[in-house]
Amino acid sequence: MELPPCGLYRTTGPIGSVDEGRLVYFHNHGNPGPGVYLPKEWRYNRAEFEGKGHMIDDPGLVRFLQPLPPEGFYRVVESFHCCDKQCRLFEQDALLQLGYNSDADPILFIPELVDSMFAVPAKGWKTTLETLGNLRQLRVPVTKRDTLPPQ
């Protein structure tokens, strides 16, 4: 059986001790074998995953992995509301950051330009996987503060 690519997934059924409906990172080449890793914390709206995963002994269990779009920055290609209640309208060409909670619910954050630097808020709007079809991923380099060159 061919394994899916490494990346973010939502479990649609139990995988060993990992319940259905969880955000996981799947490694198809982990040590000692393929496995799923649960989030341990969030930094800047991005999940950081535990160092020790839950190995998948039965390769057939990968059928319970629903692929998710990667966390990161996106452009709105067609305006949409966050949910059926229409709490928030995301307008065409807006810049958004996509993140997830531990239940793999997508959350959209609206970055702002503050004193010539982008600020990413800690609060966002829950949305559905269906609305993510209105987004296109942007390529934004990510550098940790301690590795920045002198200004």
C-alpha positions in Angstrom: 0.0 0.0 0.0 1.3 3.4 -0.9 1.5 5.9 2.0 0.3 9.5 1.6 2.8 12.3 1.6 4.0 13.9 4.9 1.9 16.8 6.0 -1.1 18.0 8.0 -4.2 15.7 8.3 -7.5 15.4 10.2 -8.2 11.9 11.5 -11.6 10.7 10.3 -11.4 7.5 12.4 -9.2 6.2 15.3 -5.6 5.5 14.5 -4.3 3.5 17.4 -4.6 5.7 20.5 -5.3 8.9 18.5 -9.0 9.7 18.3 -11.1 10.6 15.4 -11.3 14.4 14.6 -7.8 15.3 15.6 -5.2 17.5 13.9 -2.1 15.4 13.2 1.2 15.6 11.3 1.8 12.4 9.3 5.3 11.3 8.6 5.5 8.5 6.1 9.1 7.8 6.9 9.3 8.2 10.6 11.6 6.3 12.9 10.9 3.4 13.5 8.2 3.7 10.8 5.2 5.8 9.6 3.3 7.6 12.3 1.1 10.5 13.3 2.2 13.3 15.6 -0.1 15.4 17.8 0.2 19.1 18.4 1.9 20.0 21.6 1.6 23.8 21.4 0.9 26.7 19.1 3.4 29.5 18.2 2.3 32.4 16.0 -0.9 30.4 15.1 1.1 27.4 13.8 1.0 24.0 15.5 4.2 22.6 16.9 4.1 18.8 17.1 5.3 16.4 19.7 8.7 14.8 19.2 7.5 11.2 19.7 4.7 10.1 17.3 2.2 7.3 17.4 3.3 4.6 15.0 0.9 3.2 12.5 1.2 -0.6 12.7 -1.6 -1.3 10.2 -0.9 0.6 6.9 -4.7 0.3 6.1 -5.3 2.9 8.8 -4.0 5.7 6.6 -7.5 5.7 5.1 -8.5 7.7 8.2 -6.2 10.6 7.2 -8.0 13.5 5.5 -5.4 15.9 4.0 -5.5 19.5 5.1 -4.1 22.6 3.3 -0.8 23.7 4.9 -0.7 26.3 7.6 0.6 29.6 6.4 -0.4 32.7 4.4 -3.0 32.9 1.7 -4.7 35.3 -0.6 -8.5 35.4 -0.9 -9.4 34.7 -4.6 -13.1 35.0 -4.1 -14.9 36.8 -1.2 -16.6 34.5 1.4 -18.0 34.5 4.9 -16.4 32.5 7.7 -19.6 30.6 8.4 -23.3 30.3 7.9 -23.9 33.0 10.5 -21.8 35.4 8.3 -19.9 36.7 11.3 -17.0 37.9 9.1 -16.6 38.6 5.4 -13.2 37.9 3.9 -12.8 40.1 0.9 -11.2 39.3 -2.4 -7.4 39.8 -2.5 -7.2 40.0 1.4 -4.1 38.5 3.1 -5.0 35.8 5.6 -3.1 33.3 7.8 -4.5 29.8 8.0 -4.1 27.8 11.2 -5.9 24.9 12.9 -7.0 24.0 16.4 -6.5 20.6 17.9 -9.8 19.4 16.4 -8.5 20.3 13.0 -11.0 23.1 12.6 -9.5 25.8 10.2 -9.0 29.2 11.8 -8.3 32.3 9.7 -6.3 35.2 11.1 -6.0 38.7 9.5 -2.5 40.1 9.6 -2.0 43.8 9.9 0.8 46.2 8.9 2.0 47.9 12.1 4.9 50.3 11.9 6.2 48.7 8.7 6.0 45.1 10.2 3.4 42.5 9.8 1.5 41.7 13.0 -0.4 38.5 13.2 -3.2 38.5 15.8 -3.7 35.6 18.2 -7.5 35.7 17.7 -9.1 34.5 14.4 -12.3 33.2 13.0 -13.2 29.5 12.8 -14.3 28.4 9.3 -15.0 25.2 7.4 -12.8 23.2 5.1 -15.2 24.0 2.3 -14.4 27.7 2.5 -10.7 27.1 2.0 -11.3 26.6 -1.7 -11.5 30.4 -1.9 -7.9 30.7 -0.9 -4.6 30.5 -2.7 -1.4 29.8 -0.8 1.3 32.5 -0.9 5.0 31.7 -0.7 6.3 33.6 2.3 9.8 32.9 3.7 9.8 32.1 7.4 12.9 33.0 9.4 13.4 32.6 13.2 14.3 35.9 14.9 17.7 34.6 16.1 18.8 33.8 12.5 18.0 37.2 11.0 21.0 39.0 9.5 22.0 42.3 11.2 19.9 45.3 10.1 
